[in-house]
Amino acid sequence: MNDIRRTILWVIFGFSLVLLWDQWQIHNGRQATFFPGPPAKTAAAAPEAATSMPAAVPAATPVQQSAGNSSDRIAKAEAQVPVVRERVQVSSDVLKLNFDTEGGSLVRSEFLKHRDQKNPEAYVVLLDESKDRVYLSQSGLIAGAAGGSLPTHKTPMKLLPGVRELKDGVDELVVKFESPEIGGVRLLKTYTLKRGSYTIDVKHEVQNVGSAPAAPQLYLQLVRDGNKLAGESSFYSTFTGPAVYTDAKKYQKVEFSDIEKNKAEFEKQSPNGYVAMVQHYFASAWLLGEGVQREIFARKVDTNLYAVGMIAPLEAVAPGTSRSVEARLFVGPQEEKKLEAIAPGLELVKDYGWLTILAKPLYWLLDQLNSILYNWGWSIVALVLLLKIAFYWLNAKAYASMAKMKAVTPRITEMRERLKDKPQQMQQEMMRIYREEKVNPMGGCLPIMIQIPVFIALYWVLLSSVEMRNAPWILWIKDLSAEDPYYILPLLMTVTTMLQTALNPTPPDPIQAKMMWFMPLIFSVMFFFFPSGLVLYWLTNNILSIAQQWVINTRMGVPPQFNLPKFK
């Protein structure tokens, strides 16, 4: 009875993994891998502009998800007629940025320390405004209860004279935009780039040049199309979309589809936190100072175009005076230690999901190993070795139980054949053999199941860490975040998976025996399309598991042998 239960549990576990994988693919807008249905309808791409310079945001449709009337006024501001615009390019040692004189918005960002994987001559582009991608950072003013027009991200601005490239020996680069007077208010927007930093200080200075007090509200927003990343793998998917962080409710992901359906749930009011747009390896985020009360919104701007942002009311600005609001704009890679230093909770844009509590210490240990070995590939190998040592006693119990099962398998097989027409007596005899030999059929499963969350967490660490991009290991492995170009690691992993399966005791039931071989083969195929770093981690784990199982079997007097499948 127990061996049947064990097999049923393994089959259910394996089939559950298949179903979970398919649902994960569907959840991320992809067709199911194992049980495909009709292709899902995707939102249309952002329309290509008629001119060479597309509008920052097309004319807005009614707000689908907002933080009240203030967000409605942003939507109305977007309906202003576009004017002649100019692109302004500035660069630091790590960033190359393009600003638009319409609103002084950031419309393109390139990372000078990160090469594009498909085109090594080009840099990674995050923010962009082209026929293929709309992803922008915008800010401006909206009127309070009094109403009226103020400078917004659609207002033509003047670039003030200044340097456009960070020179050697200089630590800061300042870029300033000035709006005309609108509604008695002039907006001066100042971007400060710092050497080695992906965080840009942004100061909004509101100058009241009118004759009446002004009480505007400042909005900061990130606008992006809802398309998935180009070239994303069909065998794994990471989150792409808006995110909100507050001290009260922590990290909250917002799906584009939920914004579309008016079902997005996140904290709408907070004196702290940030809003972000997240994708694999890179992110952007607007951050306001601690204690500044802000409304948080996520809304649909146009067909397949979405925004997430914050609105902060300013204190009244008397005529002839000015008031400034300091903010920060992060545009860069998800380097965990640097994100932690920028703001509380910002490191969570590197999304480990529900296993964050395990993944963060694993990443810390991996980073410490890399600081010693100076090679992420060997650091992965070392980390798996340390985990195997930490779980040695659990694995020893599992393999010892498997060895006992292997030793009694001939008796079980003979007994099943002899009593195949007497199922009740067969079960009683099987239980008697298990008691005599002190064998627990579930003893090999439970210790392994305990370790599964740790290895899943390590999977997400390796999948999410931008440090793996373009990181070489040895010889032909030049990028641990890319597929093995010659499929050597996946082939080795498949071979070791088969060897590990062959070392396990063969179930007496032929159907069970076949399932033991089919499931590892199915999952091995997926690893041909996984990043090399993930395959290296799994291959290392397989090799160490085979070695440990071999040693334990030998010590227990059960000669290690490979039980090859017999499919008849």
Buried (B, 14 or more C-beta within 10 A) or exposed (E): EBBBEBBEBBBEEBEEEBEEBBEBBBEBBBBBBEEEEEEEEEBEBBBEBEEEBBBBBBEBBEBBBBBEEBBBBBBEBBEBEBEEBEEBEBBBBBBBBBBBBBBBBBBBBBBEBBBBBEEEEEBBBBBBBBEEBBBBBBBBBBBBEEEEBBBBBBBBBEBEEEEEEBEEEEEEBBBBBBBEEBBBBBBBBBBBBBBEBBBBBBBBBBBBEBEEEBBBBBBBBBBBBBBBBEEBBEBBBBBBBBBBBBEEEEBBBBBBBBBBEEEBEBBBEBBBBBBBBBBBBBBBBBBBEEEBEBBBBBBBBBBBBBBBBBBBBBEEBEEEEBBEBEBBBBBBBBBBEBBBEBBBBBBBBBBBEEBBEBBBEBBEBBBEBBEEBEBBBBBBBBBBBEBBEEBEEBBBBBBBBBBBBBBBBEBBBEBBEEBEEEEEEBBEBBEEEBEEEEBBBBBBBEBBEEBEBBBBBBBBBBBBBBBBBBBBBEEEBBBBBBBBEEBBBBBBBBEBBBBBBBBBBBBBBEEBBBBBBEBBEEBBEBBBBBBBBBBBBBBBBBBBBBEBBBEBBEEBEBEBEEBEBEEE
